[in-house]
Each structure stands twice: as C-alpha cells, then as structure tokens.
C-alpha cells in the first residue's frame, strides 16, 4: 500500500544509484530553470501537497524516485520537511525504474496560444 507522510528532509536523499538495479537520477537542472522552480515553490507551496516527492525507503533513508529537483529546491529555500508518497518496500527495481522514468517524461506539449491567454 502506498501511503503519504510528511518526512524530514534530513531523512531524504537524492537518487545517486544507491538502490540496487535502479540507476542514479540522470536529470540535471540549469540555473535559470532551478531559479524558476525555487520561485514556484515559494509562490505556491501548496503544490507540494498536490505533487509529493516519490520516495523508497532503504536502510532508514528515503531515496527519491520522483522529485529530485524539487528536493534540491526545497533544501535551497530552507524547508525542513516535505510531503512524500512512500513506495512499498516490496516493489522490484524494474518497477522503481519505470516510475522514475515516467515521472520525468513529459508526454504532452504546451498550447502556447492558450497559455498566453
């Protein structure tokens, strides 16, 4: 069962490949986009309640499967905790890899005209 918990950032680690069978997070965020992400979290902090970090517990630490850049931004703004969806411990590595990939892929495109309006 997947549960939602508020977890101290001190207990959450970015995915650096520490879970066997799950590669390190390959995404990077450039300065301009990171600044926008930080501003977004400051302007609308309730978004974290709507889009929690996806974490997997390993050896007492919660490893981020989805949301590594949000974790970095939260630490940057001085947050001390984050809402997290805790992935069950019995999920296999291939399922964790699939979640990490799907969480980071944008399937749609923006309708720029609609956004301007």
VENVENTA-V613081 format. One record per helix or strand. SS is the DSSP state (H for helix, E for strand). FROM is the first residue (numbers start at 1). TO is the last residue. If there is no record, write none. Layout:
ss:SS from:FROM to:TO
ss:SS from:FROM to:TO
This chain:
ss:E from:3 to:8
ss:H from:9 to:11
ss:E from:12 to:13
ss:H from:31 to:43
ss:H from:47 to:50
ss:E from:53 to:58
ss:E from:61 to:66
ss:H from:68 to:76
ss:E from:81 to:87
ss:H from:93 to:103
ss:H from:112 to:116
